[in-house]
Amino acid sequence: MTVTQEAVPGGGPKRSVPRRRRPLTFDRISFMVVFLGLPLAVFVIFVVSPFAQALWYSLTDWSGFSSGMNFVGFDNYVKLFHDDIFLKAVRNNVLLAIVVPIVTIVLSLTLATLVTIGGSGTGTVRGLRNAGFYRIISFFPYVIPAIVIGLIWAQVFTPTSGILDAVLNQVGLHGFENFAWLGDARTAMPASMFVMIWGAVGFYMVLFIAAIRGIDPEVFEAARIDGAGRFRTAISLTVPLIRDNVQTAYIYLGIAALDAFVYMQALNPGGGPQNSTLVMPQQLFTTAFSKGQFGYSTAMGVVLAAVTMLFALIVFTVNRLTGGADQRKAKVAR
């Protein structure tokens, strides 16, 4: 039984009124078990438990192919931060997590703005003519599996038979004849980034279109009456109003860039020239299945998980420090 304070009419002092707790009936217990206990159990078994196992394996010298393992403490982590190849993979992942989300979001927002509000400057605010056709075409790459996209573009970039060099040669750029885009340390990473961006732009364009369509059209009408141009409207009006969607997109794209295993394995299975496209998941895979060092590779996986969580934390923190929380409160107040 709990006690609550109840106001007395006339402004007198509050009086304590006992409030009885509802008894635990079968319906309440079954509800808690099914909707609270069961999901919690699934989360513990399939998320918390494997992560705890990974932490334990990362502290051992387990080979992955035997039941024997010796506890080595933090030796694997000390070795990691003296491993030049792994540190190169970390730098590549960080570069991907910075460039790929930014370029993808800028392109997606630009296309989404054109499709929704980039049409005629007079009359009703609307997008370009045949906007539905552009949405369908731009979404095509996303329905193709990432491994297929990687293999297709690997053939496009092939020096001797690839279509890219052939087209560049036909338009007069003979310096790119038989140019190895994925075999040159200067172009391997930019080419890989292009493939990842090409595969993601369509989906995030559709995501931003849905977010922009959720904005009251009268807001854009008022901006047009005040004399705001399309660029000004997009920067000062559209982006702030869909800020939460942009944040979510950046986190998803950042996590995809920190993984990037499928694209990089399809484009450059060996990590590229001078390990220029090597990413942490690739090095983890090679260490575990080629070298039989599962304890060491699990330590790489723990570091990758920590970097991913740190990335999400940084994005949330930057969004809050730049006024994202205040805008959310204002939106709720309206």
BABATI-934960 format. One line per 8 residues: for each residue y, z, x of C-alpha. Coordinates in steps of 0.2 Angstrom, whole numbers, plus 5000, padded with zeros to 4 digits. Each point is the difference from the previous one (the first is absolute). Layout:
<recs>
Y Z X ~ ... $
</recs>
This chain:
<recs>
5000 5000 5000 ~ 5017 4995 5007 ~ 5018 5007 4995 ~ 5014 4988 4996 ~ 5019 5004 4997 ~ 5006 4996 4983 ~ 5019 4999 4996 ~ 5006 5011 4986 $
5012 4993 4987 ~ 5018 5007 5002 ~ 5000 4999 5019 ~ 4990 5017 5002 ~ 4989 5003 5015 ~ 4984 4989 5001 ~ 4984 5009 4994 ~ 4983 4998 5008 $
4987 4991 4988 ~ 4982 5000 5005 ~ 4992 4983 5000 ~ 4981 4999 4999 ~ 4991 4987 5011 ~ 4989 4988 4990 ~ 4982 5003 5002 ~ 4989 4989 5011 $
4991 4990 4986 ~ 4987 4987 5004 ~ 5012 4986 4997 ~ 5012 5007 5013 ~ 4987 5003 5012 ~ 4992 4982 4998 ~ 5017 4992 5001 ~ 5004 5009 5017 $
4983 4995 5007 ~ 5001 4982 4995 ~ 5018 4996 5003 ~ 5004 5013 5014 ~ 4984 5005 5008 ~ 4991 4983 5001 ~ 5014 4990 5008 ~ 5003 5015 5012 $
4982 4999 5005 ~ 5000 4981 5002 ~ 5016 5002 5011 ~ 4992 5013 5011 ~ 4983 4991 5002 ~ 5007 4983 5003 ~ 5017 5003 5009 ~ 5001 5017 5007 $
4982 5002 5006 ~ 5000 4983 5009 ~ 5016 5004 5008 ~ 4994 5017 5006 ~ 4984 4991 5007 ~ 5011 4988 5009 ~ 5010 5014 5008 ~ 4984 5008 5006 $
4993 4984 5007 ~ 5016 4997 5009 ~ 4997 5016 5010 ~ 4983 4994 5006 ~ 4992 4987 5011 ~ 4989 4993 4986 ~ 4993 4983 5004 ~ 4997 4995 4982 $
4982 4996 5002 ~ 4993 5017 5004 ~ 5000 5017 4991 ~ 5005 5008 5016 ~ 5018 5004 5004 ~ 5010 5012 5012 ~ 5016 5008 4995 ~ 5013 4994 5012 $
5016 5008 4992 ~ 5016 4989 5002 ~ 4993 4990 5014 ~ 4999 4984 4989 ~ 5019 5003 4995 ~ 5005 5002 5018 ~ 4991 4985 5005 ~ 5008 4990 4986 $
5018 5003 5006 ~ 4995 4994 5017 ~ 4991 4985 4994 ~ 5012 4985 5003 ~ 4991 4988 4988 ~ 5001 5013 4986 ~ 5018 5003 5003 ~ 5003 4982 5000 $
4991 4999 4983 ~ 5011 5014 4993 ~ 5016 4991 5006 ~ 4994 4984 4991 ~ 4997 5010 4984 ~ 5017 5008 5000 ~ 5008 4983 5003 ~ 4990 4993 4985 $
5005 5015 4989 ~ 5018 4996 5004 ~ 5001 4982 4999 ~ 4988 4995 4986 ~ 5006 5011 4986 ~ 5018 4996 5004 ~ 4998 4981 5000 ~ 4988 5000 4985 $
5012 5011 4989 ~ 5015 4990 5005 ~ 4992 4984 4995 ~ 4991 5007 4985 ~ 5017 5007 4994 ~ 5009 4984 5003 ~ 4987 4990 4990 ~ 4999 5012 4986 $
5019 5001 4998 ~ 5001 4981 5000 ~ 4986 4999 4987 ~ 5008 5013 4988 ~ 5019 5000 5002 ~ 5003 4986 5012 ~ 5003 4986 4987 ~ 5016 4994 4992 $
5016 5010 5004 ~ 5006 4998 4982 ~ 4992 5005 4983 ~ 4985 5011 4999 ~ 4994 5008 5016 ~ 4983 4991 5004 ~ 4990 4994 5015 ~ 4997 4982 5007 $
4993 4987 4988 ~ 4981 5000 5000 ~ 5000 5017 5007 ~ 4982 5003 4993 ~ 4994 4986 5011 ~ 5007 5008 5015 ~ 4992 5016 4996 ~ 4983 4992 4998 $
5001 4990 5016 ~ 5006 5015 5011 ~ 4986 5011 4993 ~ 4986 4988 5006 ~ 4999 5007 5018 ~ 4997 5018 4994 ~ 4984 4995 4990 ~ 4992 4993 5016 $
4991 5013 5010 ~ 5008 5005 5016 ~ 4985 4995 5011 ~ 5001 4982 4992 ~ 5019 4999 5003 ~ 4997 5005 5018 ~ 4987 4987 5003 ~ 5010 4987 4992 $
5016 5003 5010 ~ 4989 5002 5016 ~ 4995 4982 4997 ~ 5018 4995 4997 ~ 5005 5007 5016 ~ 4986 4992 5010 ~ 5007 4990 5015 ~ 4989 4985 4999 $
4997 4997 4982 ~ 5012 5012 4991 ~ 5012 4992 4987 ~ 5015 5009 5007 ~ 5000 4992 5017 ~ 4997 4983 4992 ~ 5015 5002 4988 ~ 5011 5006 5013 $
4995 4985 5011 ~ 5003 4988 4986 ~ 5018 5006 4997 ~ 5004 4998 5019 ~ 4997 5017 5007 ~ 4988 4994 5013 ~ 5002 5016 5010 ~ 4988 5008 4988 $
4986 4988 5002 ~ 4984 5010 5002 ~ 5010 5016 5001 ~ 4989 5015 4998 ~ 5010 5011 4988 ~ 4987 5014 5000 ~ 4995 4998 5018 ~ 5018 5003 5007 $
5006 5018 5002 ~ 5017 4994 4995 ~ 4995 4993 4983 ~ 4984 5009 4995 ~ 5008 5015 4992 ~ 5014 4990 4991 ~ 4987 4988 4993 ~ 4989 5014 4994 $
5015 5009 4992 ~ 5004 4983 4991 ~ 4982 5000 4993 ~ 5001 5018 4993 ~ 5017 4997 4993 ~ 4995 4983 4992 ~ 4985 5009 4992 ~ 5011 5014 4992 $
5016 4993 4995 ~ 4994 4993 4983 ~ 4993 5017 4994 ~ 5015 5010 5004 ~ 5011 4986 4993 ~ 4991 5003 4983 ~ 5002 5019 5002 ~ 5018 4998 5003 $
5002 4988 4985 ~ 4992 5013 4989 ~ 5012 5013 5006 ~ 5015 4989 4998 ~ 4995 4995 4983 ~ 5000 5019 4995 ~ 5019 5001 5004 ~ 5011 4999 4985 $
5007 4982 4999 ~ 5017 5007 4995 ~ 5002 5008 5017 ~ 4999 4982 5008 ~ 5012 4994 4987 ~ 5013 5014 5004 ~ 4999 4996 5018 ~ 5002 4981 4997 $
5016 5004 4989 ~ 5007 5011 5014 ~ 4998 4985 5012 ~ 4985 5005 5010 ~ 4991 4985 5008 ~ 4982 4998 5001 ~ 4998 5007 5018 ~ 5011 5015 4996 $
4991 5003 4984 ~ 4983 5000 5009 ~ 5006 5012 5014 ~ 5010 5012 4990 ~ 4991 5000 4983 ~ 4983 4993 5001 ~ 4993 5009 5015 ~ 5007 5017 4996 $
4993 4999 4982 ~ 4982 4995 5007 ~ 5001 5012 5015 ~ 4984 5009 4995 ~ 4990 4983 4999 ~ 5007 4995 5017 ~ 4995 5017 5008 ~ 4982 4998 4992 $
4999 4982 5007 ~ 5005 5005 5017 ~ 4987 5014 5001 ~ 4986 4988 4994 ~ 5005 4987 5012 ~ 5002 5012 5014 ~ 4982 5007 4997 ~ 4994 4982 5000 $
5009 4996 5016 ~ 4993 5016 5008 ~ 4982 4994 4995 ~ 5002 4981 5003 ~ 4982 4999 5005 ~ 4994 4986 4989 ~ 5015 4988 5005 ~ 4999 5004 5018 $
4981 4999 5001 ~ 5001 4983 4992 ~ 5014 4993 5010 ~ 4996 5008 5017 ~ 4983 5009 5001 ~ 5003 5005 5018 ~ 5017 5007 4998 ~ 5010 4985 5005 $
5006 4995 5017 ~ 5005 5016 5010 ~ 4995 5010 4985 ~ 5016 4994 4992 ~ 4992 5001 4982 ~ 4988 5014 5003 ~ 5002 5014 4986 ~ 4992 5017 4999 $
4987 4996 4987 ~ 4994 4986 5012 ~ 4999 5011 5015 ~ 4991 5013 4989 ~ 4987 4988 4994 ~ 4997 4993 5018 ~ 4998 5018 5007 ~ 4988 5005 4987 $
4989 4986 4997 ~ 5001 4991 5017 ~ 5001 5015 5012 ~ 4991 5013 4989 ~ 5013 5013 5002 ~ 5001 5006 4982 ~ 5008 5017 5005 ~ 5014 4991 5009 $
5003 4987 4987 ~ 5000 5013 4986 ~ 5015 5008 5010 ~ 5008 4983 4999 ~ 4998 5001 4981 ~ 5007 5017 4999 ~ 5015 4994 5010 ~ 5002 4985 4988 $
4999 5011 4985 ~ 5014 5012 5008 ~ 5011 4985 5004 ~ 4998 4993 4982 ~ 5005 5017 4992 ~ 5014 5002 5012 ~ 5006 4982 4995 ~ 5000 5005 4982 $
5009 5016 5003 ~ 5014 4991 5010 ~ 5002 4988 4985 ~ 5002 5014 4988 ~ 5011 5010 5011 ~ 5012 4985 5003 ~ 5000 4996 4982 ~ 5005 5018 4995 $
5013 5001 5014 ~ 5008 4984 4995 ~ 5002 5006 4982 ~ 4984 4994 4991 ~ 4997 5017 4992 ~ 5018 5000 4993 ~ 4998 4983 4993 ~ 4984 5004 4992 $
5008 5016 4991 ~ 5014 4989 4994 ~ 4988 4987 4993 ~ 4991 5014 4991 ~ 5016 5008 4993 ~ 5005 4983 4993 $
</recs>
